[in-house]
Amino acid sequence: MTGMGNHIREQALQTIADKLGELDLPHPVRVGVDGISASGKTVFSDELAAVLRGRKREVVRAGLDGFHNPPEIRHRQGPTSVDGYLEDSFDFEAVRRCVLDPLGPGGNRLYRAEIYDHKTEQAREVPVVAADPRAILVFEGVTLFRKEIVAGFDFKILVQVSFEVALERAKTRDLGHFGDMETLLTKYSKRFIPAQRRYLEQSRAASQADLVLGNDDWARPTLEFS
């Protein structure tokens, strides 16, 4: 990344942090970061968390990957099923119960950041942690702005990239996970991309977002606040 590009991205992160700092709520600010696979959600969320911590705000970092369903549920409609991806991939009820509700209005601020390790396909017993009242939750994942949990976010960010750019990034990022390029391309072309395209259209994720972060050009992200 060039020095100028790095400066542009840093300025974008500072602008977003300014916006979040303006939110004055009686409970932790719950930020949802949505976007298609390989859009850059996780890296962006980690960058934003670092900026917020630099401003002396406690940050709760969590994500949908920690709430995968086990494979017998995820793939019960078939390993390439589009309906199965949208309906069975994640335990959204647990997201609400473990993270969003405790950190929301009337919550006790006692949260669990994850319940499942999707890399080892094992349930995880992580300790319950108490969040500071002024903490900021940065929670990222695919298909976040859906009816099951969208009301649990106080500020919604959509990391927007083209499917073409995302697939090129996925070829590098996910090759080790899938083992070979053919499996990766099959998974993306038959399951991930069709499902996420349908989700974006049906949920109107871009219209629901408080901020759309254009992330096709990593060094020069664009910001569109609603």
JOWO-V370541 format. One record per helix or strand of 3 or more residues. SS is the DSSP state (@ for helix, = for strand). FROM is the first residue (numbers start at 0). TO is the last residue. Records with the same first field share a line. If there is no record, write none. Layout:
BEGIN
SS=FROM-TO / FROM-TO
END
This chain:
BEGIN
@=2-20 / 40-53 / 63-66 / 70-73 / 81-87 / 91-99 / 149-151 / 162-172 / 174-177 / 180-202 / 204-207
==28-33 / 58-62 / 135-139 / 154-159 / 210-213 / 221-224
END
